[in-house]
Amino acid sequence: MKLLSPVKLGPLELKNRMAMSALTRCRAIAGNVPNPLAITYYSQRATAGLIITEATQVTPMGQGYPNTPGIYSDEQVQGWRKVTDAVHQAGGKIVLQLWHVGRVSLPEYHNGQLPVAPSALPMQGQLHTPQFVKKDIPTPRALETAEIAEVVSQFKKGAENAKAAGFDGVEIHGANGYLLEQFTKSGDNHRADTYGGTLENRLRFPLEVVDAVISVWGADRVGYRISPHFEGYASSDANPVETYTRLVEELDKRKIGYLCVKEGANEPKTPDQALTSRLRKVFHQTYMVNQGYNAQTGEAILENGGADIVCYGTLFLANPDLPQRFEKNAPLNAPDPSTFYGGNEKGYTDYPTLS
């Protein structure tokens, strides 16, 4: 089974081609420090060839959900260090996903200040406050041109802190309607300065973040996640094929360690808009795919050369020993959506293994 075969990811030797995708769990209660249960949660899943942590904000302004972990304080670094030590002791590899939600947030997370974004565009929808009360998302404040360099430096500091916390690398979250994707997509970015308008300008900030993170880790320990067809949080792009082909060409020039493409089978509106196979030809380092794969479809895309690694989300959430279950064709635990976000060990560290 190719899913269970080893693979090299930059300098990392992975024991299989199954990655655990980033999964927000909202359990970092005190100071946005990983909950002590996170040590158990992640080490249980060291069976993955690579663990990608839950999205982790690089600054308090990057938070938009209750109890998500950060990587900007000494306490957070120490909390994550306990996680990485446990994963490594269990024989796993783990990278930290660096995150800034941008406009997908509420003033309640920022001492009453508006969330920031490339442009002050209204968006419909609601988010949970820190007390898990739903509120309408406000129109954000557009970042001033002079402020953007500070956000880049926050990503760089997050990368430095991830290194201090003992991670094996980092993944930059450029997907799911968050800040880097807001700058990338034409429907989200209406700026008139050097960070908006043309495609080159819209890619400027994301690529500055990439270059800053590479300066800390080296290119081969940096990954980047994209979701070209994501339309949540009012996200849109007039030409995702052009936009993401150009972005991935730039990422390929930098020889980053991997690209993770999140594209569901039914996402593109027409077959010619499908990007997974197209970008596979553009990006020449390790190529990951994510969204909706099972054992059969994951094996098939690897056998067909369409990817090097398959990311699994809720399947890993509910099955800490997912590679063993795939190997034995064993039944899978069903995930419990009612325990995905917030709470304690229920639905977090108590899913049973085969043994």
C-alpha positions as a Markdown table, in Angstrom:
| # | Residue | x | y | z |
|---|---|---|---|---|
| 1 | Met | 0.0 | 0.0 | 0.0 |
| 2 | Lys | 1.7 | 3.2 | -1.2 |
| 3 | Leu | 0.0 | 5.3 | 1.6 |
| 4 | Leu | 2.0 | 3.3 | 4.1 |
| 5 | Ser | 5.4 | 3.6 | 2.3 |
| 6 | Pro | 8.0 | 6.1 | 3.5 |
| 7 | Val | 8.7 | 9.4 | 1.8 |
| 8 | Lys | 11.2 | 12.1 | 2.1 |
| 9 | Leu | 9.9 | 15.7 | 2.7 |
| 10 | Gly | 12.9 | 18.0 | 2.4 |
| 11 | Pro | 15.3 | 16.8 | 5.1 |
| 12 | Leu | 12.5 | 14.9 | 6.9 |
| 13 | Glu | 12.2 | 11.1 | 6.6 |
| 14 | Leu | 8.5 | 10.3 | 7.0 |
| 15 | Lys | 7.4 | 6.8 | 7.8 |
| 16 | Asn | 4.3 | 6.9 | 5.7 |
| 17 | Arg | 2.5 | 9.2 | 3.2 |
| 18 | Met | -0.4 | 10.0 | 5.5 |
| 19 | Ala | -0.4 | 13.5 | 7.0 |
| 20 | Met | -2.7 | 14.6 | 9.8 |
| 21 | Ser | -4.3 | 17.8 | 8.5 |
| 22 | Ala | -4.7 | 21.0 | 10.6 |
| 23 | Leu | -7.8 | 20.7 | 12.8 |
| 24 | Thr | -9.1 | 23.6 | 14.9 |
| 25 | Arg | -10.1 | 22.2 | 18.3 |
| 26 | Cys | -10.6 | 25.4 | 20.5 |
| 27 | Arg | -9.2 | 23.9 | 23.7 |
| 28 | Ala | -6.3 | 26.3 | 24.5 |
| 29 | Ile | -8.1 | 27.9 | 27.4 |
| 30 | Ala | -5.6 | 29.7 | 29.5 |
| 31 | Gly | -3.5 | 32.3 | 27.7 |
| 32 | Asn | -4.1 | 30.6 | 24.4 |
| 33 | Val | -1.5 | 28.0 | 25.5 |
| 34 | Pro | -2.0 | 24.4 | 24.3 |
| 35 | Asn | -4.2 | 22.5 | 26.8 |
| 36 | Pro | -2.2 | 19.8 | 28.7 |
| 37 | Leu | -4.5 | 17.3 | 27.0 |
| 38 | Ala | -3.0 | 18.4 | 23.7 |
| 39 | Ile | 0.2 | 16.6 | 24.6 |
| 40 | Thr | -1.8 | 13.3 | 24.7 |
| 41 | Tyr | -3.9 | 14.3 | 21.6 |
| 42 | Tyr | -1.0 | 14.9 | 19.3 |
| 43 | Ser | 1.3 | 12.1 | 20.6 |
| 44 | Gln | -1.6 | 9.6 | 20.1 |
| 45 | Arg | -1.5 | 10.6 | 16.4 |
| 46 | Ala | 2.2 | 10.3 | 15.9 |
| 47 | Thr | 1.3 | 7.3 | 13.8 |
| 48 | Ala | 0.9 | 9.9 | 10.9 |
| 49 | Gly | 3.9 | 10.4 | 8.7 |
| 50 | Leu | 3.5 | 14.1 | 9.4 |
| 51 | Ile | 1.3 | 16.0 | 11.9 |
| 52 | Ile | 0.2 | 19.5 | 10.9 |
| 53 | Thr | -1.0 | 21.2 | 14.0 |
| 54 | Glu | -4.2 | 23.1 | 14.4 |
| 55 | Ala | -4.0 | 26.7 | 13.1 |
| 56 | Thr | -2.0 | 28.8 | 15.5 |
| 57 | Gln | -2.1 | 32.6 | 15.5 |
| 58 | Val | 1.1 | 34.6 | 15.2 |
| 59 | Thr | -0.4 | 37.6 | 17.0 |
| 60 | Pro | -3.4 | 38.4 | 19.2 |
| 61 | Met | -4.9 | 40.3 | 16.2 |
| 62 | Gly | -4.8 | 37.0 | 14.3 |
| 63 | Gln | -7.4 | 35.3 | 16.5 |
| 64 | Gly | -11.0 | 34.8 | 15.5 |
| 65 | Tyr | -12.3 | 31.8 | 17.4 |
| 66 | Pro | -12.5 | 30.8 | 21.1 |
| 67 | Asn | -9.5 | 29.2 | 22.7 |
| 68 | Thr | -7.2 | 28.8 | 19.7 |
| 69 | Pro | -3.5 | 28.5 | 20.5 |
| 70 | Gly | -0.9 | 31.1 | 19.8 |
| 71 | Ile | 2.8 | 31.2 | 19.1 |
| 72 | Tyr | 3.7 | 34.7 | 20.2 |
| 73 | Ser | 4.3 | 34.3 | 24.0 |
| 74 | Asp | 6.9 | 32.5 | 26.0 |
| 75 | Glu | 4.2 | 30.5 | 27.7 |
| 76 | Gln | 2.8 | 29.4 | 24.4 |
| 77 | Val | 6.3 | 28.3 | 23.2 |
| 78 | Gln | 6.7 | 26.3 | 26.4 |
| 79 | Gly | 3.3 | 24.7 | 26.0 |
| 80 | Trp | 4.1 | 23.7 | 22.4 |
| 81 | Arg | 7.5 | 22.4 | 23.5 |
| 82 | Lys | 5.8 | 19.8 | 25.6 |
| 83 | Val | 3.7 | 18.7 | 22.6 |
| 84 | Thr | 6.7 | 18.4 | 20.2 |
| 85 | Asp | 8.7 | 16.5 | 22.8 |
| 86 | Ala | 5.9 | 14.0 | 23.3 |
| 87 | Val | 5.4 | 13.6 | 19.5 |
| 88 | His | 9.1 | 13.0 | 18.9 |
| 89 | Gln | 9.3 | 10.5 | 21.8 |
| 90 | Ala | 6.4 | 8.6 | 20.1 |
| 91 | Gly | 8.4 | 8.6 | 16.8 |
| 92 | Gly | 6.4 | 11.3 | 15.0 |
| 93 | Lys | 7.2 | 14.4 | 13.0 |
| 94 | Ile | 5.2 | 17.6 | 13.6 |
| 95 | Val | 5.0 | 21.1 | 11.9 |
| 96 | Leu | 3.2 | 24.1 | 13.2 |
| 97 | Gln | 0.6 | 25.9 | 11.1 |
| 98 | Leu | 1.1 | 29.7 | 11.2 |
| 99 | Trp | -2.2 | 31.6 | 11.1 |
| 100 | His | -3.7 | 35.1 | 10.9 |
| 101 | Val | -7.5 | 35.2 | 10.5 |
| 102 | Gly | -7.7 | 38.8 | 9.2 |
| 103 | Arg | -11.3 | 39.9 | 8.9 |
| 104 | Val | -12.7 | 36.6 | 10.1 |
| 105 | Ser | -12.9 | 37.9 | 13.7 |
| 106 | Leu | -14.8 | 40.0 | 16.2 |
| 107 | Pro | -13.8 | 43.1 | 18.2 |
| 108 | Glu | -14.3 | 41.0 | 21.4 |
| 109 | Tyr | -10.9 | 39.3 | 20.6 |
| 110 | His | -9.1 | 42.7 | 20.2 |
| 111 | Asn | -10.2 | 44.9 | 23.1 |
| 112 | Gly | -13.0 | 46.4 | 21.1 |
| 113 | Gln | -10.8 | 47.1 | 18.0 |
| 114 | Leu | -12.1 | 46.1 | 14.6 |
| 115 | Pro | -10.4 | 43.1 | 12.9 |
| 116 | Val | -8.0 | 43.9 | 10.1 |
| 117 | Ala | -8.1 | 43.0 | 6.4 |
| 118 | Pro | -6.7 | 44.1 | 3.0 |
| 119 | Ser | -9.9 | 46.1 | 2.4 |
| 120 | Ala | -12.8 | 47.3 | 4.5 |
| 121 | Leu | -15.4 | 45.1 | 2.8 |
| 122 | Pro | -18.6 | 44.0 | 4.6 |
| 123 | Met | -19.3 | 40.3 | 5.0 |
| 124 | Gln | -22.3 | 38.4 | 6.2 |
| 125 | Gly | -22.1 | 35.7 | 8.8 |
| 126 | Gln | -21.6 | 35.1 | 12.5 |
| 127 | Leu | -18.7 | 34.0 | 14.7 |
| 128 | His | -18.5 | 32.9 | 18.3 |
| 129 | Thr | -17.2 | 35.3 | 20.9 |
| 130 | Pro | -14.6 | 34.1 | 23.5 |
| 131 | Gln | -17.7 | 33.1 | 25.5 |
| 132 | Phe | -19.1 | 31.0 | 22.6 |
| 133 | Val | -21.9 | 33.5 | 22.0 |
| 134 | Lys | -22.6 | 34.1 | 18.3 |
| 135 | Lys | -22.3 | 37.6 | 16.9 |
| 136 | Asp | -22.4 | 39.2 | 13.4 |
| 137 | Ile | -19.1 | 39.7 | 11.7 |
| 138 | Pro | -18.4 | 43.5 | 11.4 |
| 139 | Thr | -16.9 | 45.3 | 8.5 |
| 140 | Pro | -13.1 | 45.2 | 9.1 |
| 141 | Arg | -10.5 | 47.9 | 9.1 |
| 142 | Ala | -8.2 | 48.0 | 6.1 |
| 143 | Leu | -4.5 | 47.7 | 7.0 |
| 144 | Glu | -2.5 | 50.8 | 6.3 |
| 145 | Thr | 0.4 | 50.2 | 3.9 |
| 146 | Ala | 2.9 | 50.9 | 6.6 |
| 147 | Glu | 1.3 | 48.3 | 8.9 |
| 148 | Ile | 1.8 | 45.4 | 6.5 |
| 149 | Ala | 5.5 | 45.0 | 7.3 |
| 150 | Glu | 4.6 | 44.6 | 11.0 |
| 151 | Val | 2.3 | 41.7 | 10.1 |
| 152 | Val | 5.1 | 40.1 | 8.1 |
| 153 | Ser | 7.4 | 40.4 | 11.1 |
| 154 | Gln | 4.8 | 38.8 | 13.3 |
| 155 | Phe | 4.8 | 35.7 | 10.9 |
| 156 | Lys | 8.6 | 35.7 | 11.1 |
| 157 | Lys | 8.5 | 35.9 | 14.9 |
| 158 | Gly | 6.0 | 33.0 | 14.9 |
| 159 | Ala | 8.4 | 31.0 | 12.8 |
| 160 | Glu | 11.2 | 31.7 | 15.2 |
| 161 | Asn | 9.1 | 30.7 | 18.2 |
| 162 | Ala | 8.0 | 27.5 | 16.4 |
| 163 | Lys | 11.7 | 26.6 | 16.0 |
| 164 | Ala | 12.3 | 27.4 | 19.7 |
| 165 | Ala | 9.3 | 25.1 | 20.5 |
| 166 | Gly | 11.0 | 22.2 | 18.8 |
| 167 | Phe | 8.9 | 21.8 | 15.7 |
| 168 | Asp | 10.2 | 20.0 | 12.6 |
| 169 | Gly | 9.0 | 22.9 | 10.3 |
| 170 | Val | 6.1 | 25.2 | 9.7 |
| 171 | Glu | 3.1 | 25.4 | 7.4 |
| 172 | Ile | 1.8 | 28.9 | 6.3 |
| 173 | His | -2.0 | 29.0 | 6.3 |
| 174 | Gly | -2.8 | 30.7 | 3.0 |
| 175 | Ala | -6.3 | 29.1 | 2.7 |
| 176 | Asn | -9.9 | 29.1 | 4.0 |
| 177 | Gly | -10.6 | 32.8 | 3.6 |
| 178 | Tyr | -8.0 | 34.0 | 6.2 |
| 179 | Leu | -5.6 | 36.9 | 5.9 |
| 180 | Leu | -3.1 | 35.6 | 3.3 |
| 181 | Glu | -6.0 | 34.4 | 1.1 |
| 182 | Gln | -7.8 | 37.7 | 1.6 |
| 183 | Phe | -4.8 | 39.5 | 0.0 |
| 184 | Thr | -4.5 | 36.9 | -2.7 |
| 185 | Lys | -8.1 | 36.8 | -4.0 |
| 186 | Ser | -9.4 | 39.6 | -6.2 |
| 187 | Gly | -12.9 | 39.6 | -4.6 |
| 188 | Asp | -11.4 | 40.2 | -1.1 |
| 189 | Asn | -8.6 | 42.7 | -2.0 |
| 190 | His | -9.7 | 46.1 | -3.4 |
| 191 | Arg | -6.5 | 48.0 | -2.4 |
| 192 | Ala | -5.1 | 50.7 | -4.6 |
| 193 | Asp | -1.5 | 50.6 | -3.2 |
| 194 | Thr | 1.3 | 48.1 | -4.1 |
| 195 | Tyr | -0.5 | 45.3 | -2.3 |
| 196 | Gly | -3.7 | 45.4 | -4.4 |
| 197 | Gly | -5.0 | 45.6 | -7.9 |
| 198 | Thr | -2.8 | 43.6 | -10.2 |
| 199 | Leu | -2.2 | 39.9 | -9.5 |
| 200 | Glu | 1.5 | 40.7 | -8.8 |
| 201 | Asn | 0.5 | 43.2 | -6.2 |
| 202 | Arg | -2.1 | 40.9 | -4.6 |
| 203 | Leu | 0.6 | 38.2 | -4.2 |
| 204 | Arg | 3.1 | 40.6 | -2.7 |
| 205 | Phe | 2.1 | 40.2 | 1.0 |
| 206 | Pro | 1.8 | 36.4 | 1.0 |
| 207 | Leu | 5.1 | 36.1 | -0.7 |
| 208 | Glu | 6.8 | 38.5 | 1.7 |
| 209 | Val | 5.5 | 36.3 | 4.5 |
| 210 | Val | 6.9 | 33.2 | 2.8 |
| 211 | Asp | 10.3 | 34.8 | 2.3 |
| 212 | Ala | 10.3 | 35.9 | 6.0 |
| 213 | Val | 9.5 | 32.4 | 7.2 |
| 214 | Ile | 12.1 | 30.9 | 4.8 |
| 215 | Ser | 14.7 | 33.2 | 6.4 |
| 216 | Val | 14.1 | 31.5 | 9.7 |
| 217 | Trp | 13.7 | 27.8 | 8.6 |
| 218 | Gly | 15.2 | 27.5 | 5.2 |
| 219 | Ala | 12.9 | 26.7 | 2.3 |
| 220 | Asp | 12.8 | 23.0 | 2.7 |
| 221 | Arg | 11.1 | 23.1 | 6.1 |
| 222 | Val | 8.3 | 25.4 | 5.0 |
| 223 | Gly | 4.9 | 24.4 | 3.6 |
| 224 | Tyr | 2.1 | 26.5 | 2.2 |
| 225 | Arg | -1.6 | 25.6 | 2.2 |
| 226 | Ile | -4.1 | 26.9 | -0.4 |
| 227 | Ser | -7.9 | 26.5 | -1.1 |
| 228 | Pro | -8.4 | 28.0 | -4.6 |
| 229 | His | -12.2 | 27.5 | -4.7 |
| 230 | Phe | -13.0 | 28.4 | -1.1 |
| 231 | Glu | -16.0 | 30.7 | -1.0 |
| 232 | Gly | -16.8 | 30.9 | 2.7 |
| 233 | Tyr | -16.6 | 34.2 | 4.6 |
| 234 | Ala | -17.5 | 36.0 | 1.3 |
| 235 | Ser | -14.2 | 34.9 | -0.3 |
| 236 | Ser | -14.0 | 35.0 | -4.1 |
| 237 | Asp | -11.6 | 35.3 | -7.0 |
| 238 | Ala | -12.4 | 36.3 | -10.6 |
| 239 | Asn | -9.9 | 33.8 | -12.0 |
| 240 | Pro | -8.7 | 31.2 | -9.5 |
| 241 | Val | -6.8 | 29.2 | -12.2 |
| 242 | Glu | -4.7 | 32.2 | -13.1 |
| 243 | Thr | -4.3 | 33.4 | -9.5 |
| 244 | Tyr | -3.2 | 30.1 | -8.0 |
| 245 | Thr | -1.1 | 29.0 | -10.9 |
| 246 | Arg | 0.9 | 32.2 | -10.6 |
| 247 | Leu | 1.1 | 31.9 | -6.8 |
| 248 | Val | 2.3 | 28.3 | -7.0 |
| 249 | Glu | 4.9 | 29.2 | -9.7 |
| 250 | Glu | 6.3 | 31.7 | -7.2 |
| 251 | Leu | 6.3 | 29.2 | -4.4 |
| 252 | Asp | 8.0 | 26.7 | -6.7 |
| 253 | Lys | 10.8 | 29.2 | -7.5 |
| 254 | Arg | 11.5 | 29.4 | -3.8 |
| 255 | Lys | 11.7 | 25.6 | -3.5 |
| 256 | Ile | 9.6 | 25.4 | -0.4 |
| 257 | Gly | 9.3 | 22.0 | 1.2 |
| 258 | Tyr | 5.7 | 21.3 | 0.3 |
| 259 | Leu | 2.4 | 22.6 | -1.1 |
| 260 | Cys | -0.9 | 21.4 | 0.3 |
| 261 | Val | -3.9 | 21.8 | -2.0 |
| 262 | Lys | -7.3 | 21.7 | -0.5 |
| 263 | Glu | -9.8 | 21.0 | -3.3 |
| 264 | Gly | -12.9 | 18.9 | -2.9 |
| 265 | Ala | -14.2 | 16.7 | -5.8 |
| 266 | Asn | -17.2 | 18.9 | -6.3 |
| 267 | Glu | -15.6 | 22.4 | -5.7 |
| 268 | Pro | -14.6 | 23.5 | -9.2 |
| 269 | Lys | -17.6 | 24.8 | -11.2 |
| 270 | Thr | -16.3 | 23.3 | -14.4 |
| 271 | Pro | -13.6 | 20.6 | -15.1 |
| 272 | Asp | -11.2 | 23.2 | -16.6 |
| 273 | Gln | -11.2 | 25.0 | -13.3 |
| 274 | Ala | -9.9 | 22.0 | -11.4 |
| 275 | Leu | -6.5 | 22.8 | -10.0 |
| 276 | Thr | -5.1 | 19.7 | -8.2 |
| 277 | Ser | -3.7 | 18.1 | -11.4 |
| 278 | Arg | -2.8 | 21.4 | -13.0 |
| 279 | Leu | -0.7 | 22.6 | -10.0 |
| 280 | Arg | 0.9 | 19.2 | -9.7 |
| 281 | Lys | 2.7 | 20.0 | -13.0 |
| 282 | Val | 3.8 | 23.4 | -11.7 |
| 283 | Phe | 5.1 | 22.5 | -8.3 |
| 284 | His | 8.2 | 20.3 | -8.2 |
| 285 | Gln | 8.7 | 19.6 | -4.5 |
| 286 | Thr | 6.5 | 17.5 | -2.2 |
| 287 | Tyr | 2.8 | 17.8 | -3.2 |
| 288 | Met | 0.0 | 17.2 | -0.7 |
| 289 | Val | -3.7 | 16.9 | -1.3 |
| 290 | Asn | -6.5 | 17.3 | 1.2 |
| 291 | Gln | -10.3 | 17.2 | 1.5 |
| 292 | Gly | -12.5 | 14.1 | 1.5 |
| 293 | Tyr | -10.0 | 11.4 | 0.8 |
| 294 | Asn | -10.4 | 7.9 | 2.1 |
| 295 | Ala | -8.1 | 4.8 | 1.9 |
| 296 | Gln | -9.1 | 4.0 | -1.6 |
| 297 | Thr | -9.1 | 7.5 | -3.2 |
| 298 | Gly | -5.9 | 8.4 | -1.3 |
| 299 | Glu | -4.2 | 5.3 | -2.6 |
| 300 | Ala | -5.4 | 6.0 | -6.1 |
| 301 | Ile | -4.0 | 9.5 | -6.3 |
| 302 | Leu | -0.6 | 8.3 | -5.1 |
| 303 | Glu | -0.5 | 5.4 | -7.5 |
| 304 | Asn | -1.5 | 7.7 | -10.4 |
| 305 | Gly | 1.3 | 10.2 | -9.5 |
| 306 | Gly | -1.2 | 12.9 | -8.6 |
| 307 | Ala | 0.3 | 13.6 | -5.2 |
| 308 | Asp | 3.2 | 12.5 | -2.8 |
| 309 | Ile | 1.2 | 12.7 | 0.5 |
| 310 | Val | -2.5 | 12.7 | 1.4 |
| 311 | Cys | -3.8 | 14.8 | 4.3 |
| 312 | Tyr | -6.6 | 13.3 | 6.4 |
| 313 | Gly | -8.6 | 15.5 | 8.8 |
| 314 | Thr | -11.6 | 14.1 | 10.6 |
| 315 | Leu | -10.5 | 10.5 | 10.0 |
| 316 | Phe | -7.3 | 11.2 | 12.0 |
| 317 | Leu | -9.3 | 13.1 | 14.6 |
| 318 | Ala | -11.4 | 10.0 | 15.3 |
| 319 | Asn | -8.8 | 7.4 | 14.6 |
| 320 | Pro | -5.4 | 8.0 | 16.3 |
| 321 | Asp | -4.1 | 4.8 | 14.7 |
| 322 | Leu | -5.5 | 5.5 | 11.2 |
| 323 | Pro | -2.5 | 4.1 | 9.3 |
| 324 | Gln | -2.9 | 0.7 | 11.1 |
| 325 | Arg | -6.6 | 0.7 | 10.4 |
| 326 | Phe | -5.9 | 1.3 | 6.7 |
| 327 | Glu | -3.3 | -1.4 | 6.6 |
| 328 | Lys | -5.7 | -4.0 | 8.2 |
| 329 | Asn | -8.8 | -2.7 | 6.4 |
| 330 | Ala | -10.3 | -2.3 | 9.9 |
| 331 | Pro | -13.5 | -0.5 | 10.8 |
| 332 | Leu | -13.1 | 3.2 | 11.5 |
| 333 | Asn | -14.4 | 5.2 | 14.5 |
| 334 | Ala | -17.1 | 7.6 | 13.5 |
| 335 | Pro | -16.2 | 11.3 | 14.4 |
| 336 | Asp | -18.5 | 13.1 | 16.8 |
| 337 | Pro | -19.0 | 16.6 | 15.4 |
| 338 | Ser | -20.6 | 17.8 | 18.7 |
| 339 | Thr | -17.1 | 17.5 | 20.4 |
| 340 | Phe | -15.0 | 19.0 | 17.6 |
| 341 | Tyr | -14.7 | 22.5 | 19.1 |
| 342 | Gly | -14.1 | 23.2 | 22.8 |
| 343 | Gly | -14.7 | 20.9 | 25.7 |
| 344 | Asn | -12.4 | 18.4 | 27.5 |
| 345 | Glu | -11.1 | 14.9 | 26.7 |
| 346 | Lys | -14.4 | 13.7 | 25.3 |
| 347 | Gly | -14.0 | 13.5 | 21.5 |
| 348 | Tyr | -10.4 | 14.6 | 21.9 |
| 349 | Thr | -8.2 | 12.0 | 23.6 |
| 350 | Asp | -10.7 | 9.2 | 24.2 |
| 351 | Tyr | -11.2 | 7.8 | 20.7 |
| 352 | Pro | -10.2 | 4.1 | 21.0 |
| 353 | Thr | -7.4 | 2.4 | 19.1 |
| 354 | Leu | -7.5 | -1.1 | 17.7 |
| 355 | Ser | -5.3 | -2.3 | 20.5 |
